Amino acid sequence: MVAGEASGDLLAGLLLGGLKARWPNLQAAGIGGPKMAAQGFDAWWPHDKLAVHGYSMEVLRRYREISGIRTQLGERLLREKPDAFIGVDAPDFNLDLEAKLKAQGIKTIHFVSPSIWAWRGKRIQKIRQAADLVLCIFPFEPPIYAKQGIAATYVGHPLADAIPFEVPRAASRAALGIAADETVVALLPGSRRAEVQYIAPLLLAAATEMNRLRPGLRFVLPVVPGLRHLVEPLRKQLAADVNIELLDGQSHEALAACDVTIIASGTATLEAALFKRPMVITYAMHALSWQMMKRMKYQPWVGLPNILLGDFAVPELLQGDATPERLAHAAMAWLDDAPRCEALRLRFEVLHRDLRRNTAMAATDAIEKVLAG
């Protein structure tokens, strides 16, 4: 298995739970993180080796290292001939590796369809060469693959199983030491080093603005292990007088406990939706990367909740529009509009039900059929 960055590690860890329930003696190894390790995964390389961001110099600087890891991993897997290879997200790394393994007779499964319906649609041809099966986490994806003769199965989204339908707000606030009557804003800048570089300063400056508008707000900022040393000096520089608590991980507790979140586009936005939280979605990156991304996208939305609901259910403030003032005012608007928050919560409840499918079991059933074929 290969999972890149924190979101892939989370998804792969949930999948491994289902695989081990079906095959108790299963051995799994490759590239992964702590969620996978908790399921007995043997990480030959840590998942954060693949956590890159954008399309410009920040990727080029890492290309040789990542390419070398893929070559070494491919050679080892061809020697050891595993029963199956499961690439979890990270399509730029996994699809080429899967194609190489599939050509040599190793069964390949790609878990989490690349967003070919949102951008880079031509990549479906590479997926055809790479994967014996695509495990899809959204219900509209398998028909896209069926038209191209590619085996794909909708397995639901594992986060919809893992996140409780009833939000554990009181328990999460107690765990974080937050009183029931405090107004809490969760700041989630992303899990990659470059996201911290580009997005965390915007969120911290937005917190300063919100605190100016409404003193007494409390802020929590979950930090991915290993990146605290980058966030701490930014907090001191941009929000020294603001009540911001840096959390070691605990993003789910932060989302369950908060009244609103300002959050980087990505899997975390879906987590926020499953916790039924109002949010402001943001993103920022290197200017060259942004221009390339803009040219390749097919839809008006970037955030997963908006894509799945088919409209701008929550605000998106991206790149040049993501000023601290705009982020602050968009977040404050949620705090001042209880009926709007309630309407959004009801829409997120419907979404949660649609995505809940016991993903680990459904994925394991589909993988078993591939192995038997």
C-alpha positions, 0 to 999 in steps of 0.5 A: 500500500502507498498513502501520501500525506495525512488524509491518505493515511487516515483513509488507508488506516480505515481501509486496513481495519476492514482488510484485517477483519477479513484476513486476520493474518494479512501483512501490509507494507509500503508507504504510510503514516501513524493511522496505518501503523496503528493497524500493524502496517510496516512503513518502509517510508513515512507518508509525509515523503509524498506530501508536496504542493502545487506545480512549481519549484516546491515540487521540482525541488522534491522530484528527484527524491520522490522519483527515487523512492518510487523506483526503489519501491517498484523494484522491491514489489516486483521482487516480492510479488504481493497479492495486491497493491493498493494505491491510496489517493496520491495519483501522481505517485501511485498511477505510474507505479500501479501501471508498472506493477499491473503490467507484470501481473500484480493486481492493482487497486486504486482507492479514491478516484482522482477528481477527473470530473473536476479537472485533468479528465484525460487522466482517465486513460492513465487510470485504465492502464494502471488499475484493475479496480477503482474504489470510488468514494462518491456515488457519481463516479462509477458511471464515469468509469463504466463509460470507459470500460474501467472496473469501478465500485462505489464504496462510500466515504470511510469518513462518513462511517468514522465520524458519528452522525450525532456530533459529540460537541459537549464531549469534544469541548470537555476534551479540549477544556472549552466551556459550553458558552464559549464561541470557538473558531477552528483554524485548519491550514492544511497538513502539508508544509507548503500549505502552512507556508501559504495558508496559515499566515492568512488564517492567523491574520484573519483570527486577529481581525475577528478578535478585533471585531469581537474580543473574547473569541477562542481559536483552536488550530490543529497542527499536524505532528512535525509542523508545530515548529513552523506554526508557532513562530507565525502565531507569535508574529501574526496573532500574539495577542489572540487566544489561539491554542495550538493542538497536537492533531485533534482536528476532529475534536476541534471541528466537533467543538467549534462554532465555525471553521476557516479551513483549507480546501481538501479532505478536511472540508468534507470532515467539517461537513460531516461534523455539520459545521459552517465553514469558510473554505480557502486556499493559496499557493505559489502564483504559477501553480495557481495559474495552472490549476485554474486552467485545468478545472472544470467546475465553479467549486473547489471545496468538496462540500460545494461540489457534492451539494452542487452550489456555493453552500459555503463561501470559497475565498481562494488565492487573491480573494483570500485576504484576512479581512474577507476571511474574517468577515465571512466567518463572522457572518456565520456566527451572526446567522443562526437560521443559515447555520441550521439550514446548512446543518440539515443539508450536511445531514443528508450528505452524511447519510448518502456517503455512509456505506460501511466503506471498509466492508464494501471495499474489502468485498470488491478487493476480494473479487479482484483477487479471485479473478 
